[in-house]
Structures are given as structure tokens and as C-alpha cells.
Amino acid sequence: MRTVLVTGTGGAGRTTTAAATALVAARRGRRVLLLTTDRGPAPDAVLGTVLPSPPAAGAAGVPWAEPVEAAPGLWAARIATGEHFQDRARDLQERGASLFDLLGAAPLDPEELTELPGAEPLAVLAALRAAHTAAAWDLLVVDMPPAHETVRLLALPEQLRRYLRRLLPAERQAARALRPMLAQLAGVPMPAQRMYETAERWEAELAAVQDVVEAGGTTVRLVAGPGPLAVETLRLARAGLALQGCRVDTLVANRVLPAGDGADLWPAGLVAEQRTALKALHEEYLIDGITLCELPHLGRDPRGHEDLGALVDAATSTTICGEGGTVGIVEGEGLADELDGWPATGSEPDAWTVEDRLATDGVLLWRLPLPGADRDALDLIRRGDELIVGVGPFRRVLPLPSALRRCTVSGAGLRDGALCVRFTPDPALWPRTP
């Protein structure tokens, strides 16, 4: 199943872009599910359809309300953030009942289980997995939080799995058979078996979500209002997404003002500012094979099918096509360019490859594509068999390929949008040639 995660700068029109993306795919005969975490009136207004409130936790076994058909072939629903939190909290309390007894603590009553900060990312991840498990749609479009929050959300499965492995390593779980004897020696009951079973279940669920995030058919669609601040914000978010191995398929410039006839209806300074920002976005994204789509400003906030259809029909896309690198502009339904015929030519993400330069330079070069990264915002730490890479506020722990574990880091540099880390073989660990 194809999955498009729509994010961008705050207030740029992520919900509108997600709805327009879903609509254009439905028009082309796809069965589309649009999910949103927005609990306000914006999704209802844009779709022209009232989305029902999420049901009680656990209803229908999925973390969203019953989808409603907003247009032929297009179903939409809200992700049940609070209900998902309550469901997981109750499950954790039930499985940890013996631990609560051991500590002399009283479990929380159902009415006390109010949603805590950080519950939304877990609900979104659960919704991603549930939609892929159901396999009832051709395309899943998710209206995600702002870009920086989305980067952290997509990094969460890998981070939580790492924490679980450190806190409950497999070798510690192998000693389960000793717990009854330890309980007799200590004179108190030991934590129940199902606490460990819960950790194993979480590990399996997180692995399944990570598979969805890293799947070849999952891409990110960035949305921004064309302005100088948006260019800088998107650059850092794009580097964070690249650090997580996420592919950006399209950059959507929303609420673009007319440059020709009709431009005199808008302040000249605002039009000029947008043109300058659009030029910078074209230069930065087209060279990397990312389609740039422009959605016009309607002079009002889009409301209902008519306005949404007008946006879809007026969308234009600019992309590099053909072997000669020709820039082509596609009029109408530009949001669909990256939905048809996946993957698009020239849009494959660069592999995180290890280049053998032992013969010429005596090093192995690990190339990590980080488009948008700034040299001054990079951090690099070697920790055992891992490399910790930081880009601004984002960080990822990368296990080293087997060959690099027998090497020492001898240098690094940012070149052409990629972090190139040089490794020199450690004579004490590197196999000797006869």
C-alpha cells in the first residue's frame, strides 16, 4: 500500500494539502483513506464532511473513528489519540497488577486516565500499522503534525526498540525460570511473567511500525507557504527526515499568489517575496529530483468539495524529466505526479553506501546523504560499534556496518549534501593479507 505522510511548517495548510492529495488519487480510481490528528473544525471544513468523534477505546480494534466517505473513493477519519492512550494505560495496569501489589501502589481508576503529552505520536504510529494491517485501501494519506514533530515521531519506533533492548535484554529474559526460586529466597513475589511478555509484544509492534515507516512505498510530502522563513525551516526538517531514511516525494508551495494577471490585486512586496522564495525552493529541490507543486491562493480558506476541487485542478508541478534534465511543468492535478507509477524516475533515495578507497587513500568512506544539513549543526560521535549522528535537534544512533567496526574514525566532512565519514582500518582488528 502506498503511504503519503503530509507535514510542513506550522499553519502552511497541511490539512488542505493532505485532503487535496487524497482527492486527486480518489479521482483516479484509488481507494483512499485520509487520517488526521486535528481535533478542530479544519478537516470537516476542508472536506465539507463532518468527521465523527473517535469511539470508545478499542472499538473496532483500530485507533480511529469510523471512516466516512467524503467523496467517491475517499474515506476520512480522525485518529483516536486520547482513546488510544487510555486503552494502552489500562492494558499496562492490568498486566502489571502484581508489580503494583509488590510496590503497595493502587492502580488509577478509568476516569483518572487522562491523556498525557506525547500520546499523539504513539496513536499516529498505531494508526499507520493498523491501516497497513487492514490492507483495505490503495493509498493512505496522513495529515501529520508540523515538520519537526513529525521527524521525532518517525524516529520513535527505532528509539523505543533500542530502549527496550537496553532495559530488558534477551539474556536477562533467559533467567525467567529462576524467578520462582528468587521469590522464595527474597520472601516477596517477583514481577509477573506477563510484564516480560508485554515488552516482547511492544517490540513486535514497534518493529512492524518501523517497517511501515521505512517501506519503499512510504514517502513524506512537505508543505510550506513560500517565504524566507519557510525555506530555512524546511531545510532543517528535510535534513532530519533524511537522517531517518525518509524520502521526500514532493514539496508543495501552498497559497501561491499570481505573478501575472491578477497580481496587482495583492501587495507588490508580498508577491515579490513569494517569487524570491519560490526561486530558492526550485533551485534547492529540483536538483535532487523532488517535484515542486504549487497550489494557488483562492483568496479565502478552502471550504468543501468545490474549493478543494478547484485547488486540485489549478495545481501545477515542476519536475526534472528525461535524461537531459529538462524542466517540465505539468498543468492540473500536479499533486498526483508522485502517486502514479511508483517509484518516479530519478527519485530513488541515495543508498547509505560504504565506498572502498583502501587502495588509493587507505580509508573506507561511509556516505550518509543529508540534504539540507548545515555543517555547523552536525554532531558525530563514535560509541563502540555505533555512530551517533546529530543534525540540529535531531539525533540517530546508527549501527556500523561490519567492515567499519574494525576501523577507527579518521575524519568526516559534508560534501554535496552528504556526510562522508572516513574510517581507517585498525591493524589490531583488520584481517591481514598474506
C-alpha positions as CSV (number, residue, x, y, z in Angstrom):
1,M,0.0,0.0,0.0
2,R,1.3,3.5,-0.9
3,T,1.5,5.8,2.1
4,V,2.0,9.6,1.9
5,L,2.8,11.5,5.2
6,V,1.9,15.2,4.8
7,T,3.8,17.6,7.0
8,G,5.4,21.0,6.8
9,T,5.6,24.4,8.6
10,G,3.0,25.4,11.1
11,G,-0.1,27.0,9.5
12,A,1.1,26.2,6.0
13,G,-2.0,24.2,5.1
14,R,-1.1,20.6,5.8
15,T,-4.7,19.5,6.2
16,T,-5.7,21.1,3.0
17,T,-2.8,19.6,1.1
18,A,-3.5,16.1,2.6
19,A,-7.2,16.4,1.6
20,A,-6.3,17.5,-1.9
21,T,-3.7,14.7,-2.3
22,A,-6.4,12.2,-1.2
23,L,-9.0,13.7,-3.5
24,V,-6.8,13.6,-6.7
25,A,-6.0,9.9,-6.0
26,A,-9.6,9.1,-5.5
27,R,-10.5,10.8,-8.8
28,R,-8.1,8.4,-10.5
29,G,-9.8,5.3,-9.1
30,R,-7.8,4.7,-6.0
31,R,-9.4,3.6,-2.7
32,V,-8.0,6.2,-0.3
33,L,-8.0,6.6,3.5
34,L,-7.3,10.0,4.9
35,L,-6.3,10.1,8.6
36,T,-5.9,13.3,10.6
37,T,-5.0,14.1,14.2
38,D,-6.6,17.5,14.0
39,R,-9.4,17.6,16.5
40,G,-10.6,21.1,15.5
41,P,-13.0,22.0,12.7
42,A,-10.4,22.4,9.9
43,P,-10.7,18.8,8.5
44,D,-14.5,19.0,8.5
45,A,-14.5,22.4,6.8
46,V,-11.9,21.4,4.1
47,L,-13.7,18.1,3.3
48,G,-17.2,19.5,3.6
49,T,-18.0,16.5,5.7
50,V,-18.4,16.1,9.4
51,L,-15.9,13.6,10.8
52,P,-17.4,11.7,13.8
53,S,-15.6,11.8,17.1
54,P,-13.5,8.8,18.0
55,P,-15.4,6.0,19.7
56,A,-14.5,4.4,23.0
57,A,-11.0,2.9,23.2
58,G,-10.6,-0.4,21.4
59,A,-13.8,-0.1,19.3
60,A,-13.4,-1.9,16.1
61,G,-9.8,-2.7,17.0
62,V,-8.4,0.4,15.2
63,P,-7.2,3.7,16.7
64,W,-9.5,5.9,14.7
65,A,-13.2,6.7,14.4
66,E,-15.4,5.0,11.8
67,P,-14.3,6.4,8.4
68,V,-16.9,8.4,6.5
69,E,-16.9,8.7,2.7
70,A,-16.0,12.3,2.0
71,A,-16.0,11.8,-1.8
72,P,-16.3,8.8,-4.2
73,G,-13.4,6.5,-3.3
74,L,-12.2,8.8,-0.4
75,W,-12.8,7.9,3.2
76,A,-11.6,10.1,6.1
77,A,-11.3,9.6,9.9
78,R,-9.8,11.2,13.0
79,I,-7.1,9.3,14.9
80,A,-8.3,8.5,18.4
81,T,-5.4,9.9,20.3
82,G,-6.9,10.1,23.8
83,E,-8.8,6.8,23.4
84,H,-5.7,5.0,22.3
85,F,-3.8,6.3,25.3
86,Q,-6.5,5.2,27.7
87,D,-6.6,1.8,26.1
88,R,-2.8,1.3,26.4
89,A,-2.8,2.6,30.0
90,R,-5.5,0.2,31.1
91,D,-3.7,-2.7,29.4
92,L,-0.4,-1.8,31.2
93,Q,-2.1,-1.6,34.5
94,E,-3.8,-5.0,34.1
95,R,-0.5,-6.6,33.0
96,G,1.4,-5.0,35.9
97,A,-1.1,-5.8,38.6
98,S,1.4,-7.9,40.5
99,L,4.1,-5.2,40.4
100,F,1.6,-2.7,41.8
101,D,0.9,-5.1,44.6
102,L,4.6,-5.5,45.2
103,L,5.1,-1.8,45.5
104,G,1.9,-1.3,47.5
105,A,0.5,1.1,44.8
106,A,-3.1,1.5,43.8
107,P,-3.9,1.4,40.1
108,L,-5.6,4.5,38.6
109,D,-9.3,4.5,38.1
110,P,-10.6,4.7,34.5
111,E,-11.8,8.3,34.9
112,E,-8.2,9.3,36.1
113,L,-6.6,8.1,32.8
114,T,-6.4,11.5,31.1
115,E,-4.2,11.8,28.0
116,L,-0.6,12.8,28.7
117,P,1.7,14.9,26.5
118,G,3.4,12.5,24.0
119,A,0.3,10.4,23.5
120,E,-0.3,11.7,19.9
121,P,2.8,10.2,18.3
122,L,2.1,6.7,19.7
123,A,-1.5,6.9,18.4
124,V,-0.3,8.0,14.9
125,L,2.2,5.2,14.8
126,A,-0.5,2.7,15.9
127,A,-2.8,4.1,13.1
128,L,-0.1,3.6,10.5
129,R,0.3,0.0,11.4
130,A,-3.5,-0.7,11.7
131,A,-4.1,0.8,8.2
132,H,-1.4,-1.4,6.7
133,T,-2.7,-4.5,8.5
134,A,-6.2,-3.9,7.3
135,A,-5.0,-3.6,3.7
136,A,-8.4,-2.2,2.6
137,W,-7.1,0.8,0.7
138,D,-4.7,1.5,-2.2
139,L,-3.4,4.8,-0.7
140,L,-3.1,6.0,2.9
141,V,-2.7,9.8,3.4
142,V,-1.9,11.0,6.9
143,D,-2.3,14.6,8.0
144,M,0.8,14.7,10.2
145,P,1.9,17.2,12.9
146,P,4.4,20.1,12.0
147,A,7.6,19.0,10.4
148,H,9.9,19.0,13.4
149,E,7.4,17.0,15.4
150,T,7.0,14.6,12.5
151,V,10.7,13.9,12.4
152,R,10.8,13.0,16.0
153,L,7.6,10.9,15.6
154,L,9.1,8.9,12.8
155,A,12.3,8.3,14.8
156,L,10.3,7.0,17.8
157,P,9.9,3.3,16.8
158,E,13.6,2.8,16.4
159,Q,14.4,4.7,19.6
160,L,11.9,2.9,21.7
161,R,13.1,-0.5,20.4
162,R,16.6,0.5,21.4
163,Y,15.5,1.4,24.9
164,L,13.7,-1.9,25.3
165,R,16.7,-3.8,24.3
166,R,18.9,-2.0,26.8
167,L,16.4,-2.2,29.7
168,L,15.2,-5.7,29.0
169,P,18.0,-7.5,27.1
170,A,17.4,-11.0,25.8
171,E,20.0,-12.5,28.2
172,R,18.1,-11.1,31.2
173,Q,14.8,-12.6,30.0
174,A,16.6,-16.0,29.7
175,A,16.7,-16.1,33.5
176,R,12.9,-16.2,33.9
177,A,13.0,-19.8,35.1
178,L,14.9,-18.6,38.2
179,R,12.2,-16.1,39.3
180,P,10.1,-18.6,41.3
181,M,13.2,-19.6,43.3
182,L,14.3,-16.0,43.8
183,A,10.8,-15.2,45.0
184,Q,11.1,-17.9,47.7
185,L,14.6,-16.6,48.7
186,A,13.5,-13.0,48.9
187,G,10.2,-13.7,50.6
188,V,8.3,-11.4,48.2
189,P,6.7,-12.1,44.8
190,M,8.8,-11.2,41.7
191,P,7.3,-9.3,38.7
192,A,4.9,-11.4,36.7
193,Q,5.8,-13.2,33.5
194,R,3.4,-11.1,31.5
195,M,5.4,-7.9,32.2
196,Y,8.1,-9.5,30.0
197,E,5.5,-10.7,27.6
198,T,4.3,-7.1,27.3
199,A,7.8,-5.9,26.5
200,E,8.1,-8.6,23.7
201,R,4.7,-7.5,22.3
202,W,5.8,-3.9,22.3
203,E,9.0,-4.9,20.5
204,A,7.0,-6.7,17.8
205,E,4.6,-3.8,17.4
206,L,7.4,-1.2,17.1
207,A,9.2,-3.4,14.6
208,A,6.0,-3.6,12.5
209,V,5.6,0.2,12.6
210,Q,9.2,0.8,11.7
211,D,8.8,-1.5,8.7
212,V,5.9,0.8,7.5
213,V,7.9,3.9,8.0
214,E,10.9,2.5,6.2
215,A,8.9,0.8,3.4
216,G,9.7,1.9,-0.2
217,G,6.1,3.0,-0.7
218,T,6.1,5.4,2.2
219,T,7.1,9.0,1.4
220,V,6.8,12.4,3.0
221,R,5.1,15.4,1.4
222,L,6.4,18.7,2.6
223,V,4.1,21.8,2.7
224,A,5.1,25.4,3.1
225,G,3.9,28.9,2.4
226,P,6.6,30.3,0.1
227,G,8.5,32.7,2.3
228,P,12.1,33.2,3.6
229,L,11.4,31.6,7.0
230,A,9.8,28.6,5.4
231,V,12.9,27.9,3.3
232,E,15.1,27.8,6.4
233,T,12.6,25.7,8.4
234,L,12.1,23.2,5.7
235,R,15.9,22.8,5.1
236,L,16.4,21.6,8.7
237,A,13.3,19.4,8.6
238,R,14.5,17.8,5.4
239,A,17.9,17.0,6.9
240,G,16.1,15.4,9.9
241,L,13.9,13.3,7.6
242,A,17.0,12.2,5.6
243,L,18.7,11.2,8.8
244,Q,15.8,8.9,9.5
245,G,16.0,7.5,6.0
246,C,12.7,9.0,4.9
247,R,12.1,10.1,1.3
248,V,10.5,13.4,0.3
249,D,8.5,12.9,-2.8
250,T,7.0,16.4,-3.3
251,L,7.4,19.9,-1.9
252,V,4.0,21.7,-2.0
253,A,4.1,25.5,-2.0
254,N,0.7,26.5,-0.8
255,R,-1.3,29.8,-1.2
256,V,0.9,31.0,-4.0
257,L,-0.1,34.4,-5.3
258,P,-0.4,35.1,-9.0
259,A,2.6,36.5,-10.7
260,G,0.9,37.8,-13.9
261,D,-2.6,39.0,-14.4
262,G,-4.3,39.5,-11.0
263,A,-1.0,40.1,-9.2
264,D,-1.9,43.8,-8.9
265,L,-4.7,42.8,-6.5
266,W,-2.1,41.8,-3.9
267,P,0.6,43.9,-2.2
268,A,3.6,44.0,-4.5
269,G,6.1,43.3,-1.7
270,L,4.3,40.1,-0.7
271,V,4.2,38.9,-4.3
272,A,7.9,39.6,-4.8
273,E,8.8,37.9,-1.5
274,Q,7.0,34.8,-2.7
275,R,8.7,34.8,-6.1
276,T,12.1,35.0,-4.4
277,A,11.3,32.1,-2.1
278,L,9.9,30.0,-4.9
279,K,13.0,30.6,-6.9
280,A,15.1,29.4,-4.0
281,L,12.9,26.3,-3.5
282,H,13.1,25.4,-7.1
283,E,16.9,25.6,-7.2
284,E,17.2,23.6,-4.0
285,Y,14.7,20.8,-4.5
286,L,14.5,20.2,-8.3
287,I,18.2,19.4,-8.5
288,D,17.6,16.4,-6.1
289,G,14.7,15.1,-8.2
290,I,12.0,16.3,-5.9
291,T,8.8,17.6,-7.6
292,L,7.7,21.1,-6.6
293,C,3.9,21.6,-6.7
294,E,2.2,25.0,-6.5
295,L,-1.3,25.4,-5.1
296,P,-2.8,28.9,-5.8
297,H,-4.3,31.2,-3.2
298,L,-8.0,31.2,-3.6
299,G,-8.4,34.5,-1.8
300,R,-10.1,32.6,1.1
301,D,-9.7,29.4,3.2
302,P,-10.8,26.4,1.1
303,R,-14.1,25.0,2.3
304,G,-15.9,22.0,0.9
305,H,-15.6,19.9,-2.2
306,E,-15.9,22.8,-4.7
307,D,-12.9,24.7,-3.3
308,L,-10.9,21.5,-2.8
309,G,-11.6,20.5,-6.4
310,A,-10.6,24.0,-7.6
311,L,-7.2,23.6,-5.9
312,V,-6.6,20.2,-7.4
313,D,-7.5,21.5,-10.9
314,A,-5.3,24.5,-10.6
315,A,-2.3,22.7,-9.2
316,T,0.9,22.9,-11.3
317,S,4.0,20.7,-10.9
318,T,7.6,21.4,-11.9
319,T,9.9,18.5,-12.2
320,I,13.1,17.4,-13.9
321,C,12.2,14.8,-16.6
322,G,14.2,13.0,-19.2
323,E,17.9,12.1,-19.4
324,G,18.7,15.6,-20.5
325,G,17.5,17.1,-17.2
326,T,14.7,19.1,-18.9
327,V,12.5,21.0,-16.5
328,G,8.8,20.3,-17.3
329,I,5.7,22.0,-15.9
330,V,2.5,19.9,-15.6
331,E,-0.8,21.8,-15.5
332,G,-3.6,20.5,-13.4
333,E,-3.6,17.7,-10.8
334,G,0.0,18.2,-10.1
335,L,-0.4,16.6,-6.7
336,A,-0.8,13.2,-8.5
337,D,2.6,13.1,-10.1
338,E,4.3,11.1,-7.4
339,L,1.2,8.9,-6.8
340,D,1.2,7.3,-10.2
341,G,3.9,4.9,-11.2
342,W,6.0,4.5,-8.0
343,P,8.9,5.0,-7.9
344,A,9.3,8.0,-10.1
345,T,12.3,8.1,-12.4
346,G,15.4,9.6,-10.8
347,S,13.7,9.9,-7.4
348,E,15.2,6.9,-5.6
349,P,16.9,7.9,-2.4
350,D,20.7,7.7,-2.3
351,A,21.9,4.5,-0.6
352,W,23.9,4.8,2.6
353,T,26.9,3.1,1.0
354,V,30.4,2.2,2.1
355,E,33.0,3.1,-0.6
356,D,36.2,1.2,-0.6
357,R,39.1,3.6,-1.0
358,L,41.7,1.4,0.7
359,A,43.9,1.1,-2.4
360,T,44.0,4.9,-3.2
361,D,43.5,6.6,0.2
362,G,43.8,3.9,2.7
363,V,40.3,4.5,4.1
364,L,36.7,3.3,3.8
365,L,34.2,6.1,3.2
366,W,30.7,5.9,4.6
367,R,28.4,8.2,2.7
368,L,25.2,9.4,4.6
369,P,23.0,11.6,2.4
370,L,21.8,14.6,4.5
371,P,20.4,17.2,2.1
372,G,19.7,20.5,3.8
373,A,22.2,19.8,6.6
374,D,24.4,22.7,7.8
375,R,28.0,21.9,8.7
376,D,27.8,23.9,11.9
377,A,24.7,21.9,13.1
378,L,26.3,18.5,12.7
379,D,27.5,16.2,15.6
380,L,29.3,13.0,15.2
381,I,30.3,10.6,18.0
382,R,31.7,7.0,17.7
383,R,30.4,4.8,20.5
384,G,31.6,1.2,20.3
385,D,30.0,-0.4,17.2
386,E,27.7,2.6,16.7
387,L,27.9,6.0,15.2
388,I,25.7,8.8,16.8
389,V,24.8,11.4,14.2
390,G,23.2,14.7,15.1
391,V,21.6,17.2,12.8
392,G,20.5,20.3,14.7
393,P,17.9,19.0,17.3
394,F,17.7,15.6,15.7
395,R,19.9,12.6,16.5
396,R,20.1,9.0,15.4
397,V,22.2,6.0,16.6
398,L,23.4,4.1,13.6
399,P,24.9,0.6,13.9
400,L,28.2,0.4,12.0
401,P,28.4,-2.0,9.0
402,S,30.6,-5.0,9.9
403,A,33.6,-3.8,8.0
404,L,33.6,-0.4,9.7
405,R,33.5,-1.9,13.2
406,R,37.2,-2.9,12.7
407,C,38.2,0.6,11.9
408,T,38.7,3.9,13.6
409,V,37.1,7.2,12.6
410,S,39.8,9.3,10.9
411,G,37.7,12.3,9.7
412,A,34.4,13.5,8.3
413,G,33.1,16.2,6.0
414,L,29.9,17.5,4.5
415,R,30.1,17.4,0.7
416,D,27.3,17.9,-1.9
417,G,24.6,17.3,0.7
418,A,26.1,14.1,2.2
419,L,28.0,13.4,5.4
420,C,31.2,11.5,4.3
421,V,32.8,9.7,7.3
422,R,36.3,8.3,6.8
423,F,37.3,5.1,8.5
424,T,40.9,3.8,8.8
425,P,41.4,0.0,9.4
426,D,42.6,-0.8,12.9
427,P,45.7,-3.0,12.4
428,A,44.9,-5.0,15.6
429,L,41.4,-5.9,14.2
430,W,41.8,-5.8,10.4
431,P,42.4,-9.2,8.8
432,R,46.0,-9.4,7.4
433,T,46.6,-10.2,3.8
434,P,49.2,-12.8,3.1
